[in-house]
Amino acid sequence: MSLDPLDGLARYLDDLGLLVYDPTGTAGDTFIETLPPEPAEAVGLWLYGAAEQDSRNG
């Protein structure tokens, strides 16, 4: 079981057949906090902090 949320999300999406995730980064089309030049069609997952919520926009 992975405690890394991005790894867990990538594995979940891979299990659903929505993308191909290889945790070693040598195959597949999904990458964690990086996006190499190949393959031409790929998914990059990043964690980032959101700005403070604006009370007018919810």
N, C-alpha and C positions, 0 to 999 in steps of 0.2 A: 504494500500500500504506500502510495506516494503522499508526502506532506506538502509538496510543492504545488500550489494551486494551478500554475500554468501547465505543469506536467500532467496533473490530474485532468484538467480540461482537455488537453490534447489527446490523452488516452481515451477519454470518454467519447470525444468526437470521432476518433479512429474506430472505436467499438461500434458506433452507430453507422459506420461506413461513409461518413461525410468527408473524410480526408484520410491521408496516410501519414502516420506519425511513427518515426523511428527515433527513440530516445538517444541513440548514439549520434544522430545527425548525419549519417552517411547515406541514407536513403529516405524516401518519402517526400512529401510536399509541405510539411509543417515544421516550423522552426520556432524555438523559444528565444525571445529577445535578440533575434538576429534575422536577417533576410539576405541570403546569398544571391548572387547573380543568376544562378540556375537552381532549380528548374524555372522556366519562363512563367509558369503559373504556380504560385506558392502562397502559403498562409504564414504570417508571422504573428506570434502572440506576445504581447508585452503587458506587464503590470505597471501602472503609473498612478500617482496620486491625483485625485480630482480637486478642482478648486472649491473653495467654500461655497456652499449652496446659496443661491440668490433667492431671498424670500419672495420676490415677485414672480419667480419662475418655478417655484415648487421645490 
